[in-house]
Each structure stands twice: as C-alpha cells, then as structure tokens.
C-alpha cells in the first residue's frame, strides 16, 4: 500500500477534525478511521503537532531543516579542520 504524504497544514486540519469527533463522543479508533489514518499515525502526529497552530508548525519545520543544514556544515568543517591539522603535522 503506497504511503500518503500529508503536508503540515493537512496534518493539523486532520488532528483538529479528530479532536472534534472525540469531543462529540467518538472513540479514538473511530475518529482515526474517519480522518483516514491509523491510530499509530494519529498518536505520532499528536505528539509532534498537538497544540500547535499552523504558523507554529511551519516555523518548526523550517527550523528543523535549518538545523539539519547547520549540522551538515559543522560536520564538513570538522572534517576539513582535522585534515588540515594532519597535513600541518606532516603525517600524510
């Protein structure tokens, strides 16, 4: 079965829809079935996006991308520094 990729906006909308169903008295499995996701997906989304507004979720994703980019830069610079130190010692 192919995996569906939901955008942040869609995830938050589905979580809100599930919250409305649960408030009306539906159980979590029934609410999950209505929004078209598994229980596991619902709990994972709620853990990551629960209580966030749309603009906050967008900012969170933006910060995660920037953090990944910066981690890669630090790794590359550390490798370059180690190579330069080795060359300067003459151990090549």
PyMOL Python script that loads the backbone (N, CA, C, O; Angstrom):
from pymol import cmd

cmd.read_pdbstr("""\
ATOM      1  N   UNK A   1       0.841  -1.166   0.000  1.00  0.00           N
ATOM      2  CA  UNK A   1       0.000   0.000   0.000  1.00  0.00           C
ATOM      3  C   UNK A   1       0.895   1.241   0.000  1.00  0.00           C
ATOM      4  O   UNK A   1       1.774   1.356   0.855  1.00  0.00           O
ATOM      5  N   UNK A   2       0.694   2.168  -0.935  1.00  0.00           N
ATOM      6  CA  UNK A   2       1.563   3.331  -1.007  1.00  0.00           C
ATOM      7  C   UNK A   2       1.347   4.254   0.184  1.00  0.00           C
ATOM      8  O   UNK A   2       0.250   4.361   0.733  1.00  0.00           O
ATOM      9  N   UNK A   3       2.406   4.898   0.550  1.00  0.00           N
ATOM     10  CA  UNK A   3       2.377   5.812   1.669  1.00  0.00           C
ATOM     11  C   UNK A   3       1.856   7.166   1.219  1.00  0.00           C
ATOM     12  O   UNK A   3       2.254   7.657   0.163  1.00  0.00           O
ATOM     13  N   UNK A   4       0.989   7.769   1.986  1.00  0.00           N
ATOM     14  CA  UNK A   4       0.495   9.100   1.677  1.00  0.00           C
ATOM     15  C   UNK A   4       1.356  10.112   2.411  1.00  0.00           C
ATOM     16  O   UNK A   4       1.694   9.929   3.581  1.00  0.00           O
ATOM     17  N   UNK A   5       1.701  11.162   1.722  1.00  0.00           N
ATOM     18  CA  UNK A   5       2.495  12.217   2.330  1.00  0.00           C
ATOM     19  C   UNK A   5       1.595  13.427   2.546  1.00  0.00           C
ATOM     20  O   UNK A   5       1.156  14.063   1.588  1.00  0.00           O
ATOM     21  N   UNK A   6       1.326  13.734   3.792  1.00  0.00           N
ATOM     22  CA  UNK A   6       0.465  14.855   4.115  1.00  0.00           C
ATOM     23  C   UNK A   6       1.319  16.075   4.433  1.00  0.00           C
ATOM     24  O   UNK A   6       2.390  15.957   5.029  1.00  0.00           O
ATOM     25  N   UNK A   7       0.844  17.230   4.037  1.00  0.00           N
ATOM     26  CA  UNK A   7       1.527  18.471   4.369  1.00  0.00           C
ATOM     27  C   UNK A   7       1.221  18.821   5.817  1.00  0.00           C
ATOM     28  O   UNK A   7       0.319  18.248   6.427  1.00  0.00           O
ATOM     29  N   UNK A   8       1.966  19.751   6.353  1.00  0.00           N
ATOM     30  CA  UNK A   8       1.755  20.186   7.730  1.00  0.00           C
ATOM     31  C   UNK A   8       0.346  20.726   7.911  1.00  0.00           C
ATOM     32  O   UNK A   8      -0.308  20.457   8.919  1.00  0.00           O
ATOM     33  N   UNK A   9      -0.116  21.488   6.929  1.00  0.00           N
ATOM     34  CA  UNK A   9      -1.459  22.060   7.009  1.00  0.00           C
ATOM     35  C   UNK A   9      -2.520  20.957   7.063  1.00  0.00           C
ATOM     36  O   UNK A   9      -3.477  21.041   7.832  1.00  0.00           O
ATOM     37  N   UNK A  10      -2.338  19.929   6.242  1.00  0.00           N
ATOM     38  CA  UNK A  10      -3.295  18.822   6.215  1.00  0.00           C
ATOM     39  C   UNK A  10      -3.285  18.052   7.531  1.00  0.00           C
ATOM     40  O   UNK A  10      -4.337  17.649   8.029  1.00  0.00           O
ATOM     41  N   UNK A  11      -2.102  17.849   8.088  1.00  0.00           N
ATOM     42  CA  UNK A  11      -1.986  17.116   9.349  1.00  0.00           C
ATOM     43  C   UNK A  11      -2.715  17.858  10.462  1.00  0.00           C
ATOM     44  O   UNK A  11      -3.475  17.257  11.220  1.00  0.00           O
ATOM     45  N   UNK A  12      -2.483  19.161  10.558  1.00  0.00           N
ATOM     46  CA  UNK A  12      -3.125  19.947  11.614  1.00  0.00           C
ATOM     47  C   UNK A  12      -4.639  19.957  11.421  1.00  0.00           C
ATOM     48  O   UNK A  12      -5.389  19.873  12.394  1.00  0.00           O
ATOM     49  N   UNK A  13      -5.088  20.058  10.182  1.00  0.00           N
ATOM     50  CA  UNK A  13      -6.532  20.026   9.916  1.00  0.00           C
ATOM     51  C   UNK A  13      -7.124  18.677  10.316  1.00  0.00           C
ATOM     52  O   UNK A  13      -8.205  18.623  10.902  1.00  0.00           O
ATOM     53  N   UNK A  14      -6.422  17.586  10.001  1.00  0.00           N
ATOM     54  CA  UNK A  14      -6.916  16.253  10.363  1.00  0.00           C
ATOM     55  C   UNK A  14      -6.929  16.068  11.880  1.00  0.00           C
ATOM     56  O   UNK A  14      -7.852  15.458  12.420  1.00  0.00           O
ATOM     57  N   UNK A  15      -5.917  16.588  12.568  1.00  0.00           N
ATOM     58  CA  UNK A  15      -5.902  16.490  14.030  1.00  0.00           C
ATOM     59  C   UNK A  15      -7.074  17.250  14.641  1.00  0.00           C
ATOM     60  O   UNK A  15      -7.711  16.773  15.580  1.00  0.00           O
ATOM     61  N   UNK A  16      -7.352  18.418  14.109  1.00  0.00           N
ATOM     62  CA  UNK A  16      -8.483  19.202  14.619  1.00  0.00           C
ATOM     63  C   UNK A  16      -9.802  18.490  14.355  1.00  0.00           C
ATOM     64  O   UNK A  16     -10.699  18.487  15.198  1.00  0.00           O
ATOM     65  N   UNK A  17      -9.910  17.885  13.173  1.00  0.00           N
ATOM     66  CA  UNK A  17     -11.120  17.132  12.842  1.00  0.00           C
ATOM     67  C   UNK A  17     -11.290  15.950  13.807  1.00  0.00           C
ATOM     68  O   UNK A  17     -12.398  15.662  14.258  1.00  0.00           O
ATOM     69  N   UNK A  18     -10.188  15.277  14.112  1.00  0.00           N
ATOM     70  CA  UNK A  18     -10.249  14.155  15.054  1.00  0.00           C
ATOM     71  C   UNK A  18     -10.632  14.641  16.443  1.00  0.00           C
ATOM     72  O   UNK A  18     -11.401  13.977  17.138  1.00  0.00           O
ATOM     73  N   UNK A  19     -10.107  15.791  16.861  1.00  0.00           N
ATOM     74  CA  UNK A  19     -10.455  16.340  18.173  1.00  0.00           C
ATOM     75  C   UNK A  19     -11.943  16.647  18.266  1.00  0.00           C
ATOM     76  O   UNK A  19     -12.566  16.422  19.304  1.00  0.00           O
ATOM     77  N   UNK A  20     -12.510  17.160  17.178  1.00  0.00           N
ATOM     78  CA  UNK A  20     -13.942  17.450  17.156  1.00  0.00           C
ATOM     79  C   UNK A  20     -14.740  16.158  17.301  1.00  0.00           C
ATOM     80  O   UNK A  20     -15.710  16.104  18.058  1.00  0.00           O
ATOM     81  N   UNK A  21     -14.333  15.123  16.578  1.00  0.00           N
ATOM     82  CA  UNK A  21     -15.033  13.836  16.661  1.00  0.00           C
ATOM     83  C   UNK A  21     -14.941  13.246  18.060  1.00  0.00           C
ATOM     84  O   UNK A  21     -15.918  12.703  18.576  1.00  0.00           O
ATOM     85  N   UNK A  22     -13.774  13.352  18.671  1.00  0.00           N
ATOM     86  CA  UNK A  22     -13.585  12.820  20.023  1.00  0.00           C
ATOM     87  C   UNK A  22     -14.430  13.615  21.015  1.00  0.00           C
ATOM     88  O   UNK A  22     -14.991  13.042  21.949  1.00  0.00           O
ATOM     89  N   UNK A  23     -14.525  14.930  20.818  1.00  0.00           N
ATOM     90  CA  UNK A  23     -15.348  15.762  21.699  1.00  0.00           C
ATOM     91  C   UNK A  23     -16.827  15.414  21.567  1.00  0.00           C
ATOM     92  O   UNK A  23     -17.591  15.569  22.519  1.00  0.00           O
ATOM     93  N   UNK A  24     -17.224  14.949  20.404  1.00  0.00           N
ATOM     94  CA  UNK A  24     -18.612  14.545  20.188  1.00  0.00           C
ATOM     95  C   UNK A  24     -18.917  13.175  20.795  1.00  0.00           C
ATOM     96  O   UNK A  24     -20.068  12.737  20.807  1.00  0.00           O
ATOM     97  N   UNK A  25     -17.887  12.508  21.295  1.00  0.00           N
ATOM     98  CA  UNK A  25     -18.106  11.229  21.960  1.00  0.00           C
ATOM     99  C   UNK A  25     -17.570  10.025  21.216  1.00  0.00           C
ATOM    100  O   UNK A  25     -17.727   8.897  21.684  1.00  0.00           O
ATOM    101  N   UNK A  26     -16.943  10.231  20.070  1.00  0.00           N
ATOM    102  CA  UNK A  26     -16.378   9.109  19.320  1.00  0.00           C
ATOM    103  C   UNK A  26     -15.099   8.627  20.003  1.00  0.00           C
ATOM    104  O   UNK A  26     -14.401   9.398  20.663  1.00  0.00           O
ATOM    105  N   UNK A  27     -14.811   7.359  19.833  1.00  0.00           N
ATOM    106  CA  UNK A  27     -13.560   6.834  20.372  1.00  0.00           C
ATOM    107  C   UNK A  27     -12.418   7.213  19.437  1.00  0.00           C
ATOM    108  O   UNK A  27     -12.652   7.613  18.296  1.00  0.00           O
ATOM    109  N   UNK A  28     -11.207   7.090  19.910  1.00  0.00           N
ATOM    110  CA  UNK A  28     -10.050   7.447  19.092  1.00  0.00           C
ATOM    111  C   UNK A  28      -9.958   6.578  17.836  1.00  0.00           C
ATOM    112  O   UNK A  28      -9.715   7.124  16.760  1.00  0.00           O
ATOM    113  N   UNK A  29     -10.139   5.249  17.912  1.00  0.00           N
ATOM    114  CA  UNK A  29     -10.096   4.456  16.679  1.00  0.00           C
ATOM    115  C   UNK A  29     -11.145   4.874  15.652  1.00  0.00           C
ATOM    116  O   UNK A  29     -10.875   4.871  14.451  1.00  0.00           O
ATOM    117  N   UNK A  30     -12.334   5.229  16.117  1.00  0.00           N
ATOM    118  CA  UNK A  30     -13.388   5.663  15.197  1.00  0.00           C
ATOM    119  C   UNK A  30     -13.017   7.001  14.564  1.00  0.00           C
ATOM    120  O   UNK A  30     -13.202   7.195  13.363  1.00  0.00           O
ATOM    121  N   UNK A  31     -12.494   7.920  15.370  1.00  0.00           N
ATOM    122  CA  UNK A  31     -12.083   9.228  14.854  1.00  0.00           C
ATOM    123  C   UNK A  31     -10.942   9.064  13.848  1.00  0.00           C
ATOM    124  O   UNK A  31     -10.914   9.751  12.828  1.00  0.00           O
ATOM    125  N   UNK A  32     -10.006   8.162  14.128  1.00  0.00           N
ATOM    126  CA  UNK A  32      -8.890   7.919  13.215  1.00  0.00           C
ATOM    127  C   UNK A  32      -9.385   7.356  11.892  1.00  0.00           C
ATOM    128  O   UNK A  32      -8.899   7.733  10.826  1.00  0.00           O
ATOM    129  N   UNK A  33     -10.351   6.454  11.967  1.00  0.00           N
ATOM    130  CA  UNK A  33     -10.908   5.875  10.743  1.00  0.00           C
ATOM    131  C   UNK A  33     -11.605   6.950   9.918  1.00  0.00           C
ATOM    132  O   UNK A  33     -11.529   6.945   8.689  1.00  0.00           O
ATOM    133  N   UNK A  34     -12.279   7.864  10.595  1.00  0.00           N
ATOM    134  CA  UNK A  34     -12.991   8.928   9.893  1.00  0.00           C
ATOM    135  C   UNK A  34     -12.028   9.880   9.174  1.00  0.00           C
ATOM    136  O   UNK A  34     -12.330  10.349   8.077  1.00  0.00           O
ATOM    137  N   UNK A  35     -10.867  10.169   9.787  1.00  0.00           N
ATOM    138  CA  UNK A  35      -9.909  11.071   9.122  1.00  0.00           C
ATOM    139  C   UNK A  35      -8.977  10.319   8.182  1.00  0.00           C
ATOM    140  O   UNK A  35      -8.202  10.936   7.450  1.00  0.00           O
ATOM    141  N   UNK A  36      -9.047   9.001   8.197  1.00  0.00           N
ATOM    142  CA  UNK A  36      -8.307   8.203   7.227  1.00  0.00           C
ATOM    143  C   UNK A  36      -6.863   7.892   7.579  1.00  0.00           C
ATOM    144  O   UNK A  36      -6.022   7.754   6.691  1.00  0.00           O
ATOM    145  N   UNK A  37      -6.571   7.781   8.873  1.00  0.00           N
ATOM    146  CA  UNK A  37      -5.220   7.418   9.304  1.00  0.00           C
ATOM    147  C   UNK A  37      -5.313   6.317  10.355  1.00  0.00           C
ATOM    148  O   UNK A  37      -6.386   6.055  10.898  1.00  0.00           O
ATOM    149  N   UNK A  38      -4.196   5.683  10.634  1.00  0.00           N
ATOM    150  CA  UNK A  38      -4.155   4.647  11.660  1.00  0.00           C
ATOM    151  C   UNK A  38      -4.020   5.293  13.034  1.00  0.00           C
ATOM    152  O   UNK A  38      -3.678   6.470  13.155  1.00  0.00           O
ATOM    153  N   UNK A  39      -4.293   4.506  14.054  1.00  0.00           N
ATOM    154  CA  UNK A  39      -4.137   5.001  15.429  1.00  0.00           C
ATOM    155  C   UNK A  39      -2.704   5.440  15.679  1.00  0.00           C
ATOM    156  O   UNK A  39      -2.462   6.481  16.290  1.00  0.00           O
ATOM    157  N   UNK A  40      -1.763   4.645  15.207  1.00  0.00           N
ATOM    158  CA  UNK A  40      -0.346   4.940  15.417  1.00  0.00           C
ATOM    159  C   UNK A  40       0.021   6.288  14.793  1.00  0.00           C
ATOM    160  O   UNK A  40       0.729   7.092  15.400  1.00  0.00           O
ATOM    161  N   UNK A  41      -0.466   6.520  13.586  1.00  0.00           N
ATOM    162  CA  UNK A  41      -0.192   7.792  12.910  1.00  0.00           C
ATOM    163  C   UNK A  41      -0.809   8.947  13.689  1.00  0.00           C
ATOM    164  O   UNK A  41      -0.188   9.995  13.867  1.00  0.00           O
ATOM    165  N   UNK A  42      -2.026   8.742  14.145  1.00  0.00           N
ATOM    166  CA  UNK A  42      -2.697   9.785  14.934  1.00  0.00           C
ATOM    167  C   UNK A  42      -1.872  10.140  16.158  1.00  0.00           C
ATOM    168  O   UNK A  42      -1.645  11.323  16.412  1.00  0.00           O
ATOM    169  N   UNK A  43      -1.419   9.166  16.922  1.00  0.00           N
ATOM    170  CA  UNK A  43      -0.646   9.442  18.137  1.00  0.00           C
ATOM    171  C   UNK A  43       0.700  10.086  17.809  1.00  0.00           C
ATOM    172  O   UNK A  43       1.159  10.965  18.538  1.00  0.00           O
ATOM    173  N   UNK A  44       1.337   9.653  16.710  1.00  0.00           N
ATOM    174  CA  UNK A  44       2.603  10.260  16.312  1.00  0.00           C
ATOM    175  C   UNK A  44       2.398  11.722  15.927  1.00  0.00           C
ATOM    176  O   UNK A  44       3.177  12.587  16.327  1.00  0.00           O
ATOM    177  N   UNK A  45       1.357  11.996  15.157  1.00  0.00           N
ATOM    178  CA  UNK A  45       1.049  13.379  14.767  1.00  0.00           C
ATOM    179  C   UNK A  45       0.711  14.219  15.986  1.00  0.00           C
ATOM    180  O   UNK A  45       1.151  15.363  16.099  1.00  0.00           O
ATOM    181  N   UNK A  46      -0.069  13.653  16.899  1.00  0.00           N
ATOM    182  CA  UNK A  46      -0.460  14.411  18.081  1.00  0.00           C
ATOM    183  C   UNK A  46       0.752  14.743  18.946  1.00  0.00           C
ATOM    184  O   UNK A  46       0.829  15.812  19.550  1.00  0.00           O
ATOM    185  N   UNK A  47       1.692  13.807  18.991  1.00  0.00           N
ATOM    186  CA  UNK A  47       2.914  14.046  19.763  1.00  0.00           C
ATOM    187  C   UNK A  47       3.726  15.175  19.141  1.00  0.00           C
ATOM    188  O   UNK A  47       4.273  16.014  19.856  1.00  0.00           O
ATOM    189  N   UNK A  48       3.807  15.199  17.806  1.00  0.00           N
ATOM    190  CA  UNK A  48       4.629  16.188  17.113  1.00  0.00           C
ATOM    191  C   UNK A  48       3.913  17.521  16.936  1.00  0.00           C
ATOM    192  O   UNK A  48       4.517  18.576  17.130  1.00  0.00           O
ATOM    193  N   UNK A  49       2.628  17.487  16.568  1.00  0.00           N
ATOM    194  CA  UNK A  49       1.919  18.716  16.217  1.00  0.00           C
ATOM    195  C   UNK A  49       0.814  19.100  17.192  1.00  0.00           C
ATOM    196  O   UNK A  49       0.167  20.128  16.999  1.00  0.00           O
ATOM    197  N   UNK A  50       0.584  18.320  18.213  1.00  0.00           N
ATOM    198  CA  UNK A  50      -0.513  18.589  19.129  1.00  0.00           C
ATOM    199  C   UNK A  50      -0.389  19.958  19.773  1.00  0.00           C
ATOM    200  O   UNK A  50       0.651  20.281  20.346  1.00  0.00           O
ATOM    201  N   UNK A  51      -1.425  20.756  19.685  1.00  0.00           N
ATOM    202  CA  UNK A  51      -1.429  22.077  20.303  1.00  0.00           C
ATOM    203  C   UNK A  51      -0.763  23.161  19.479  1.00  0.00           C
ATOM    204  O   UNK A  51      -0.784  24.330  19.866  1.00  0.00           O
ATOM    205  N   UNK A  52      -0.175  22.798  18.351  1.00  0.00           N
ATOM    206  CA  UNK A  52       0.463  23.806  17.515  1.00  0.00           C
ATOM    207  C   UNK A  52      -0.546  24.428  16.570  1.00  0.00           C
ATOM    208  O   UNK A  52      -1.483  23.778  16.106  1.00  0.00           O
ATOM    209  N   UNK A  53      -0.328  25.694  16.300  1.00  0.00           N
ATOM    210  CA  UNK A  53      -1.112  26.358  15.270  1.00  0.00           C
ATOM    211  C   UNK A  53      -0.359  26.202  13.961  1.00  0.00           C
ATOM    212  O   UNK A  53       0.800  25.787  13.941  1.00  0.00           O
ATOM    213  N   UNK A  54      -1.019  26.533  12.888  1.00  0.00           N
ATOM    214  CA  UNK A  54      -0.451  26.331  11.561  1.00  0.00           C
ATOM    215  C   UNK A  54       0.860  27.083  11.379  1.00  0.00           C
ATOM    216  O   UNK A  54       1.824  26.519  10.861  1.00  0.00           O
ATOM    217  N   UNK A  55       0.916  28.345  11.793  1.00  0.00           N
ATOM    218  CA  UNK A  55       2.145  29.118  11.613  1.00  0.00           C
ATOM    219  C   UNK A  55       3.273  28.574  12.496  1.00  0.00           C
ATOM    220  O   UNK A  55       4.440  28.613  12.107  1.00  0.00           O
ATOM    221  N   UNK A  56       2.928  28.072  13.672  1.00  0.00           N
ATOM    222  CA  UNK A  56       3.946  27.492  14.547  1.00  0.00           C
ATOM    223  C   UNK A  56       4.510  26.205  13.948  1.00  0.00           C
ATOM    224  O   UNK A  56       5.711  25.948  14.032  1.00  0.00           O
ATOM    225  N   UNK A  57       3.644  25.404  13.348  1.00  0.00           N
ATOM    226  CA  UNK A  57       4.095  24.150  12.738  1.00  0.00           C
ATOM    227  C   UNK A  57       4.998  24.427  11.545  1.00  0.00           C
ATOM    228  O   UNK A  57       5.997  23.733  11.353  1.00  0.00           O
ATOM    229  N   UNK A  58       4.664  25.426  10.747  1.00  0.00           N
ATOM    230  CA  UNK A  58       5.513  25.797   9.611  1.00  0.00           C
ATOM    231  C   UNK A  58       6.885  26.247  10.099  1.00  0.00           C
ATOM    232  O   UNK A  58       7.912  25.871   9.535  1.00  0.00           O
ATOM    233  N   UNK A  59       6.887  27.055  11.154  1.00  0.00           N
ATOM    234  CA  UNK A  59       8.158  27.544  11.715  1.00  0.00           C
ATOM    235  C   UNK A  59       8.976  26.375  12.270  1.00  0.00           C
ATOM    236  O   UNK A  59      10.198  26.354  12.124  1.00  0.00           O
ATOM    237  N   UNK A  60       8.318  25.413  12.899  1.00  0.00           N
ATOM    238  CA  UNK A  60       9.003  24.236  13.433  1.00  0.00           C
ATOM    239  C   UNK A  60       9.703  23.471  12.308  1.00  0.00           C
ATOM    240  O   UNK A  60      10.873  23.111  12.438  1.00  0.00           O
ATOM    241  N   UNK A  61       8.997  23.224  11.212  1.00  0.00           N
ATOM    242  CA  UNK A  61       9.593  22.505  10.079  1.00  0.00           C
ATOM    243  C   UNK A  61      10.749  23.293   9.481  1.00  0.00           C
ATOM    244  O   UNK A  61      11.771  22.719   9.107  1.00  0.00           O
ATOM    245  N   UNK A  62      10.587  24.610   9.392  1.00  0.00           N
ATOM    246  CA  UNK A  62      11.650  25.458   8.855  1.00  0.00           C
ATOM    247  C   UNK A  62      12.897  25.380   9.736  1.00  0.00           C
ATOM    248  O   UNK A  62      14.015  25.284   9.229  1.00  0.00           O
ATOM    249  N   UNK A  63      12.705  25.421  11.043  1.00  0.00           N
ATOM    250  CA  UNK A  63      13.829  25.327  11.971  1.00  0.00           C
ATOM    251  C   UNK A  63      14.503  23.956  11.915  1.00  0.00           C
ATOM    252  O   UNK A  63      15.724  23.857  12.031  1.00  0.00           O
ATOM    253  N   UNK A  64      13.708  22.902  11.737  1.00  0.00           N
ATOM    254  CA  UNK A  64      14.283  21.559  11.627  1.00  0.00           C
ATOM    255  C   UNK A  64      15.160  21.452  10.374  1.00  0.00           C
ATOM    256  O   UNK A  64      16.237  20.858  10.419  1.00  0.00           O
ATOM    257  N   UNK A  65      14.700  22.023   9.262  1.00  0.00           N
ATOM    258  CA  UNK A  65      15.504  21.999   8.032  1.00  0.00           C
ATOM    259  C   UNK A  65      16.796  22.793   8.207  1.00  0.00           C
ATOM    260  O   UNK A  65      17.865  22.351   7.787  1.00  0.00           O
ATOM    261  N   UNK A  66      16.689  23.968   8.832  1.00  0.00           N
ATOM    262  CA  UNK A  66      17.875  24.793   9.057  1.00  0.00           C
ATOM    263  C   UNK A  66      18.856  24.091   9.991  1.00  0.00           C
ATOM    264  O   UNK A  66      20.066  24.151   9.776  1.00  0.00           O
ATOM    265  N   UNK A  67      18.345  23.429  11.020  1.00  0.00           N
ATOM    266  CA  UNK A  67      19.192  22.706  11.960  1.00  0.00           C
ATOM    267  C   UNK A  67      19.948  21.579  11.260  1.00  0.00           C
ATOM    268  O   UNK A  67      21.134  21.373  11.516  1.00  0.00           O
ATOM    269  N   UNK A  68      19.268  20.853  10.382  1.00  0.00           N
ATOM    270  CA  UNK A  68      19.920  19.772   9.638  1.00  0.00           C
ATOM    271  C   UNK A  68      21.027  20.329   8.745  1.00  0.00           C
ATOM    272  O   UNK A  68      22.109  19.751   8.646  1.00  0.00           O
ATOM    273  N   UNK A  69      20.744  21.455   8.098  1.00  0.00           N
ATOM    274  CA  UNK A  69      21.752  22.083   7.229  1.00  0.00           C
ATOM    275  C   UNK A  69      22.976  22.521   8.044  1.00  0.00           C
ATOM    276  O   UNK A  69      24.114  22.320   7.619  1.00  0.00           O
ATOM    277  N   UNK A  70      22.737  23.114   9.206  1.00  0.00           N
ATOM    278  CA  UNK A  70      23.844  23.567  10.047  1.00  0.00           C
ATOM    279  C   UNK A  70      24.649  22.396  10.602  1.00  0.00           C
ATOM    280  O   UNK A  70      25.872  22.490  10.711  1.00  0.00           O
ATOM    281  N   UNK A  71      23.991  21.307  10.949  1.00  0.00           N
ATOM    282  CA  UNK A  71      24.712  20.123  11.426  1.00  0.00           C
ATOM    283  C   UNK A  71      25.629  19.581  10.335  1.00  0.00           C
ATOM    284  O   UNK A  71      26.750  19.154  10.613  1.00  0.00           O
ATOM    285  N   UNK A  72      25.150  19.600   9.098  1.00  0.00           N
ATOM    286  CA  UNK A  72      25.974  19.132   7.987  1.00  0.00           C
ATOM    287  C   UNK A  72      27.185  20.043   7.795  1.00  0.00           C
ATOM    288  O   UNK A  72      28.295  19.569   7.551  1.00  0.00           O
ATOM    289  N   UNK A  73      26.965  21.347   7.906  1.00  0.00           N
ATOM    290  CA  UNK A  73      28.074  22.295   7.776  1.00  0.00           C
ATOM    291  C   UNK A  73      29.125  22.077   8.863  1.00  0.00           C
ATOM    292  O   UNK A  73      30.324  22.116   8.585  1.00  0.00           O
ATOM    293  N   UNK A  74      28.684  21.850  10.090  1.00  0.00           N
ATOM    294  CA  UNK A  74      29.613  21.617  11.198  1.00  0.00           C
ATOM    295  C   UNK A  74      30.411  20.339  10.946  1.00  0.00           C
ATOM    296  O   UNK A  74      31.618  20.304  11.187  1.00  0.00           O
ATOM    297  N   UNK A  75      29.755  19.309  10.472  1.00  0.00           N
ATOM    298  CA  UNK A  75      30.458  18.053  10.192  1.00  0.00           C
ATOM    299  C   UNK A  75      31.502  18.250   9.099  1.00  0.00           C
ATOM    300  O   UNK A  75      32.625  17.758   9.213  1.00  0.00           O
ATOM    301  N   UNK A  76      31.130  18.972   8.037  1.00  0.00           N
ATOM    302  CA  UNK A  76      32.080  19.223   6.951  1.00  0.00           C
ATOM    303  C   UNK A  76      33.265  20.043   7.430  1.00  0.00           C
ATOM    304  O   UNK A  76      34.407  19.740   7.086  1.00  0.00           O
ATOM    305  N   UNK A  77      33.009  21.077   8.219  1.00  0.00           N
ATOM    306  CA  UNK A  77      34.091  21.923   8.722  1.00  0.00           C
ATOM    307  C   UNK A  77      34.995  21.162   9.691  1.00  0.00           C
ATOM    308  O   UNK A  77      36.209  21.366   9.694  1.00  0.00           O
ATOM    309  N   UNK A  78      34.421  20.303  10.499  1.00  0.00           N
ATOM    310  CA  UNK A  78      35.230  19.500  11.427  1.00  0.00           C
ATOM    311  C   UNK A  78      36.153  18.564  10.651  1.00  0.00           C
ATOM    312  O   UNK A  78      37.315  18.386  11.017  1.00  0.00           O
ATOM    313  N   UNK A  79      35.639  17.975   9.592  1.00  0.00           N
ATOM    314  CA  UNK A  79      36.453  17.098   8.754  1.00  0.00           C
ATOM    315  C   UNK A  79      37.582  17.881   8.089  1.00  0.00           C
ATOM    316  O   UNK A  79      38.725  17.425   8.057  1.00  0.00           O
ATOM    317  N   UNK A  80      37.257  19.063   7.557  1.00  0.00           N
ATOM    318  CA  UNK A  80      38.283  19.908   6.938  1.00  0.00           C
ATOM    319  C   UNK A  80      39.356  20.290   7.955  1.00  0.00           C
ATOM    320  O   UNK A  80      40.546  20.253   7.642  1.00  0.00           O
ATOM    321  N   UNK A  81      38.952  20.649   9.150  1.00  0.00           N
ATOM    322  CA  UNK A  81      39.898  21.037  10.196  1.00  0.00           C
ATOM    323  C   UNK A  81      40.820  19.867  10.547  1.00  0.00           C
ATOM    324  O   UNK A  81      42.029  20.047  10.691  1.00  0.00           O
ATOM    325  N   UNK A  82      40.249  18.676  10.684  1.00  0.00           N
ATOM    326  CA  UNK A  82      41.053  17.502  11.021  1.00  0.00           C
ATOM    327  C   UNK A  82      42.066  17.209   9.914  1.00  0.00           C
ATOM    328  O   UNK A  82      43.212  16.863  10.200  1.00  0.00           O
ATOM    329  N   UNK A  83      41.648  17.346   8.646  1.00  0.00           N
ATOM    330  CA  UNK A  83      42.574  17.103   7.534  1.00  0.00           C
ATOM    331  C   UNK A  83      43.699  18.131   7.531  1.00  0.00           C
ATOM    332  O   UNK A  83      44.857  17.774   7.318  1.00  0.00           O
ATOM    333  N   UNK A  84      43.377  19.394   7.764  1.00  0.00           N
ATOM    334  CA  UNK A  84      44.396  20.436   7.781  1.00  0.00           C
ATOM    335  C   UNK A  84      45.371  20.236   8.937  1.00  0.00           C
ATOM    336  O   UNK A  84      46.572  20.452   8.770  1.00  0.00           O
ATOM    337  N   UNK A  85      44.885  19.834  10.087  1.00  0.00           N
ATOM    338  CA  UNK A  85      45.777  19.565  11.230  1.00  0.00           C
ATOM    339  C   UNK A  85      46.721  18.418  10.918  1.00  0.00           C
ATOM    340  O   UNK A  85      47.902  18.468  11.264  1.00  0.00           O
ATOM    341  N   UNK A  86      46.203  17.381  10.264  1.00  0.00           N
ATOM    342  CA  UNK A  86      47.046  16.234   9.909  1.00  0.00           C
ATOM    343  C   UNK A  86      48.104  16.644   8.895  1.00  0.00           C
ATOM    344  O   UNK A  86      49.257  16.227   9.001  1.00  0.00           O
ATOM    345  N   UNK A  87      47.733  17.441   7.931  1.00  0.00           N
ATOM    346  CA  UNK A  87      48.686  17.893   6.906  1.00  0.00           C
ATOM    347  C   UNK A  87      49.744  18.779   7.538  1.00  0.00           C
ATOM    348  O   UNK A  87      50.918  18.673   7.186  1.00  0.00           O
ATOM    349  N   UNK A  88      49.355  19.660   8.473  1.00  0.00           N
ATOM    350  CA  UNK A  88      50.303  20.574   9.095  1.00  0.00           C
ATOM    351  C   UNK A  88      51.318  19.831   9.962  1.00  0.00           C
ATOM    352  O   UNK A  88      52.438  20.307  10.144  1.00  0.00           O
ATOM    353  N   UNK A  89      50.938  18.674  10.497  1.00  0.00           N
ATOM    354  CA  UNK A  89      51.863  17.877  11.285  1.00  0.00           C
ATOM    355  C   UNK A  89      52.798  17.071  10.401  1.00  0.00           C
ATOM    356  O   UNK A  89      53.825  16.577  10.866  1.00  0.00           O
ATOM    357  N   UNK A  90      52.452  16.938   9.148  1.00  0.00           N
ATOM    358  CA  UNK A  90      53.287  16.190   8.232  1.00  0.00           C
ATOM    359  C   UNK A  90      53.057  14.698   8.284  1.00  0.00           C
ATOM    360  O   UNK A  90      53.948  13.932   7.916  1.00  0.00           O
ATOM    361  N   UNK A  91      51.911  14.264   8.720  1.00  0.00           N
ATOM    362  CA  UNK A  91      51.606  12.834   8.839  1.00  0.00           C
ATOM    363  C   UNK A  91      50.809  12.315   7.649  1.00  0.00           C
ATOM    364  O   UNK A  91      49.925  11.476   7.825  1.00  0.00           O
ATOM    365  N   UNK A  92      51.089  12.775   6.487  1.00  0.00           N
ATOM    366  CA  UNK A  92      50.313  12.336   5.327  1.00  0.00           C
ATOM    367  C   UNK A  92      51.014  11.340   4.495  1.00  0.00           C
ATOM    368  O   UNK A  92      50.473  10.886   3.487  1.00  0.00           O
TER     369      UNK A  92
END
""", "prot")
cmd.dss("prot")
cmd.show_as("cartoon", "prot")
cmd.util.cbc("prot")
cmd.orient("prot")
